[in-house]
Amino acid sequence: MNSVSGNVGLDVAGGSTEVKTVSGDVHLRGSGKAGRVRVSSVSGNVRYERGAGSFEANTVSGDLVVGLGATID
């Protein structure tokens, strides 16, 4: 999934997922099933809840918050 200017919200249910955004926040909610997730953001926050499996993320200007196997408060 690609976004130039906008937020991305996505439920991840295993498998392979890739999200790229230039300007916008990314909020992913995992199902607890193992999968492969890659996220790239130039200017925006990345948040991943209930993740399992392989996770790779990079952000140039933004916060990265990851909760593996749990919901983040």
C-alpha positions as CSV (number, residue, x, y, z in Angstrom):
1,M,0.0,0.0,0.0
2,N,1.4,3.5,-0.9
3,S,0.3,6.9,0.2
4,V,1.8,10.3,-0.7
5,S,-0.2,12.5,1.7
6,G,-2.6,10.9,4.1
7,N,-2.9,8.5,7.1
8,V,-3.0,4.7,6.6
9,G,-4.9,2.4,8.9
10,L,-4.7,-1.3,8.3
11,D,-5.6,-4.6,9.9
12,V,-2.9,-7.2,9.3
13,A,-3.8,-10.9,9.4
14,G,-0.5,-12.7,8.7
15,G,1.0,-13.0,5.3
16,S,3.2,-10.2,3.8
17,T,2.3,-6.5,4.1
18,E,4.3,-3.5,2.9
19,V,3.3,0.1,3.5
20,K,5.0,3.2,2.2
21,T,4.0,6.8,2.9
22,V,5.6,10.1,2.3
23,S,3.6,12.3,4.6
24,G,1.2,10.6,7.0
25,D,0.8,8.3,10.0
26,V,0.6,4.6,9.7
27,H,-1.4,2.6,12.2
28,L,-1.3,-1.2,11.9
29,R,-3.3,-3.7,14.0
30,G,-2.1,-7.3,13.9
31,S,-4.1,-10.4,14.5
32,G,-1.3,-12.1,16.5
33,K,-0.6,-14.4,13.6
34,A,3.0,-14.5,12.4
35,G,3.6,-12.6,9.2
36,R,6.1,-10.2,7.5
37,V,5.5,-6.5,7.8
38,R,7.6,-3.7,6.2
39,V,6.8,0.0,6.8
40,S,8.6,3.1,5.4
41,S,7.6,6.7,6.3
42,V,9.4,9.9,5.4
43,S,7.4,12.2,7.7
44,G,4.9,10.5,10.0
45,N,4.5,8.2,13.0
46,V,4.4,4.4,12.7
47,R,2.3,2.4,15.2
48,Y,2.0,-1.4,15.2
49,E,-0.1,-3.2,17.7
50,R,-0.4,-7.0,18.3
51,G,2.4,-7.7,15.9
52,A,3.9,-11.2,15.4
53,G,6.5,-12.5,13.1
54,S,9.0,-10.3,11.1
55,F,8.7,-6.5,11.4
56,E,10.9,-3.9,9.6
57,A,10.3,-0.2,9.8
58,N,12.1,3.1,9.1
59,T,11.1,6.7,9.5
60,V,13.0,9.8,8.7
61,S,10.9,12.1,10.9
62,G,8.4,10.5,13.2
63,D,7.9,8.2,16.2
64,L,7.9,4.4,16.1
65,V,5.8,2.6,18.6
66,V,5.6,-1.2,18.5
67,G,3.6,-3.6,20.7
68,L,4.3,-7.2,19.9
69,G,1.6,-9.5,21.1
70,A,-0.2,-6.7,23.0
71,T,-2.4,-3.7,22.5
72,I,-0.7,-0.3,23.2
73,D,-2.4,2.1,25.5
